[in-house]
Amino acid sequence: MKYLARALYANSPVEGVLLFAWNANPSWEQFDLSEALTFQRLLEGDANVPVDINPDINPSVDDARWQPYIAQAAPAGTRIRQNPSTASTALVTIVGAIDVHHIPFDALTPAEQARAQQGDKRWHVLKIDTSQVVGWAREDVIKLTPKTAPAPPPEPEPPTYITPAMLQAVVDALRAELQTWARKEFATMPQVASAIDTRILALSNRIAAAWLAVPKPEPSAELKEN
């Protein structure tokens, strides 16, 4: 069988050899393998030999495309293999949920995508955080969840109150404007002074009303205690 695969069927459309039969029908007695125990052991031994293809084209440990994930293994554990094949060497078996890094399928190169998509099954490439092992796990035996960084705390809002010095500066500027306006509108100083006083009084009332509407900061615990 090995010789045929090597000498006759290599690089041909033939994909495999089917063995028959497995019964005691006298018509097929010469083909019955159910009692060929030595042959069965040879087949088992051959099937258990790992076949690692292209072990050197996996993403490197330092690849910039790695993203943090949490990997949840299958209930019986998930084997991380050297290549995307169940015949490949199992590098490590993970149990439960662990921290890993993963390169999403869309971020893989076309050659890597071709490796990750094996028939109707897709394989995930992973880097185990604790050991830095890079390998592959079949998508149906592992669940990957992206790790999102916690949202930063909101920036404290600036205080909405003003200091006495700020208020005094605004009042002084308004007083100067009022004086300029009043000297143009009125002929005598008493009229100018009266007009300014009237406007200042109205402004003070408006400032007082606005001040009452402004939210005040809560006093500290020390001030409350005192």
Long-range contacts (C-beta under 8 A, 24 or more apart in sequence): 2-46, 50-82, 50-87, 50-88, 50-89, 51-85, 51-87, 51-88, 52-82, 52-83, 52-88, 52-89, 53-83, 53-85, 53-88, 54-83, 54-115, 55-82, 55-83, 57-111, 57-112, 57-115, 58-82, 58-83, 58-125, 58-134, 58-135, 58-136, 59-103, 59-112, 59-125, 59-127, 59-134, 60-134, 61-127, 61-132, 61-134, 63-103, 65-103, 65-107, 66-101, 66-102, 66-103, 66-127, 67-101, 67-102, 67-103, 67-104, 67-146, 68-99, 68-100, 68-101, 68-146, 68-147, 69-99, 69-100, 69-101, 69-102, 69-126, 69-144, 69-145, 69-146, 69-147, 70-97, 70-98, 70-99, 70-100, 70-144, 70-145, 70-147, 71-97, 71-98, 71-99, 71-100, 71-102, 71-126, 71-137, 71-142, 71-143, 71-144, 72-96, 72-97, 72-142, 72-143, 72-144, 72-145, 73-97, 73-98, 73-141, 73-142, 74-141, 74-142, 78-137, 78-141, 78-142, 79-137, 79-141, 80-126, 80-128, 80-133, 80-135, 80-136, 80-137, 81-135, 81-136, 81-137, 82-135, 82-136, 83-115, 83-136, 84-115, 84-116, 84-118, 84-123, 84-125, 84-136, 84-138, 85-118, 86-138, 88-136, 91-133, 91-135, 92-128, 92-131, 92-133, 92-135, 94-128, 98-128, 98-129, 98-130, 99-129, 99-130, 99-147, 100-126, 100-127, 100-128, 100-129, 100-144, 101-126, 101-127, 101-129, 102-126, 102-127, 102-144, 159-217, 160-214, 160-215, 161-214, 161-216, 161-217, 167-207, 171-203, 174-200, 174-203, 175-200
